[in-house]
Amino acid sequence: DADVTQTPRNRITKTGKRIMLECSQTKGHDRMYWYRQDPGLGLRLIYYSFDVKDINKGEISDGYSVSRQAQAKFSLSLESAIPNQTALYFCATSDSTGNYGYTFGSGTRLTVV
Amino acid sequence: GQSLEQPSEVTAVEGAIVQINCTYQTSGFYGLSWYQQHDGGAPTFLSYNGLDGLEETGRFSSFLSRSDSYGYLLLQELQMKDSASYFCAVRDQNSGYSTLTFGKGTMLLVSP
């Protein structure tokens, strides 16, 4: 099994629908992140969490919400999806130093029509 | 604010050596990291430089000069499988240096 698992892998949804992207990890890391990737824009941080009771907004949090259900689970929700939220979404984890690198999931390709 | 600049694309031939540069601007600095991503797959961690100098890991090396706000990733003995996007990243001052800000990525195309 992968260290960081994201579901679904691909999703097409309609404008205005609520959608949840899920992430679970077996690394035992406390820190989890959600990034969005758009062509030519690199990876941009949406939300991050350093433990179950610690949730923080990233660079582009508008239109998104998150839930840290357990140390191993961190989900991202789009309350009312819009077409410009079409992107590749990655969940990642790291240890407390961050120096040993992030471990990313395989991503969720989301299309909003 | 902070920013990272890296070339959008680099091309090279199999067996060659290629260097991907990254310059950064940030008010505080806690190291430069490099990641590799194949065709929209999961980015994977390659290296971290916290101090000036060269770090070597097999065919890949990474260099940092804090005085020049500059680093590079050096790939030797290029193979076709090295065709991928490469991202440099620094810790984000907006999160108290607890998260990473990534550059926009350099696409490396290796030809036979």
Interface residues (C-beta under 8 A of the other chain):
Chain A: V4 R31 Y33 Y35 Q37 G40 L41 G42 L43 R44 L45 Y48 F50 N56 G58 E59 L88 F90 G98 N99 Y100 G101 Y102 T103 F104 G105 S106 G107 R109
Chain B: S8 G31 S33 Y35 G40 G41 A42 P43 T44 F45 Y48 G50 F87 R91 D92 N94 S95 S98 T99 L100 T101 F102 G103 K104 G105
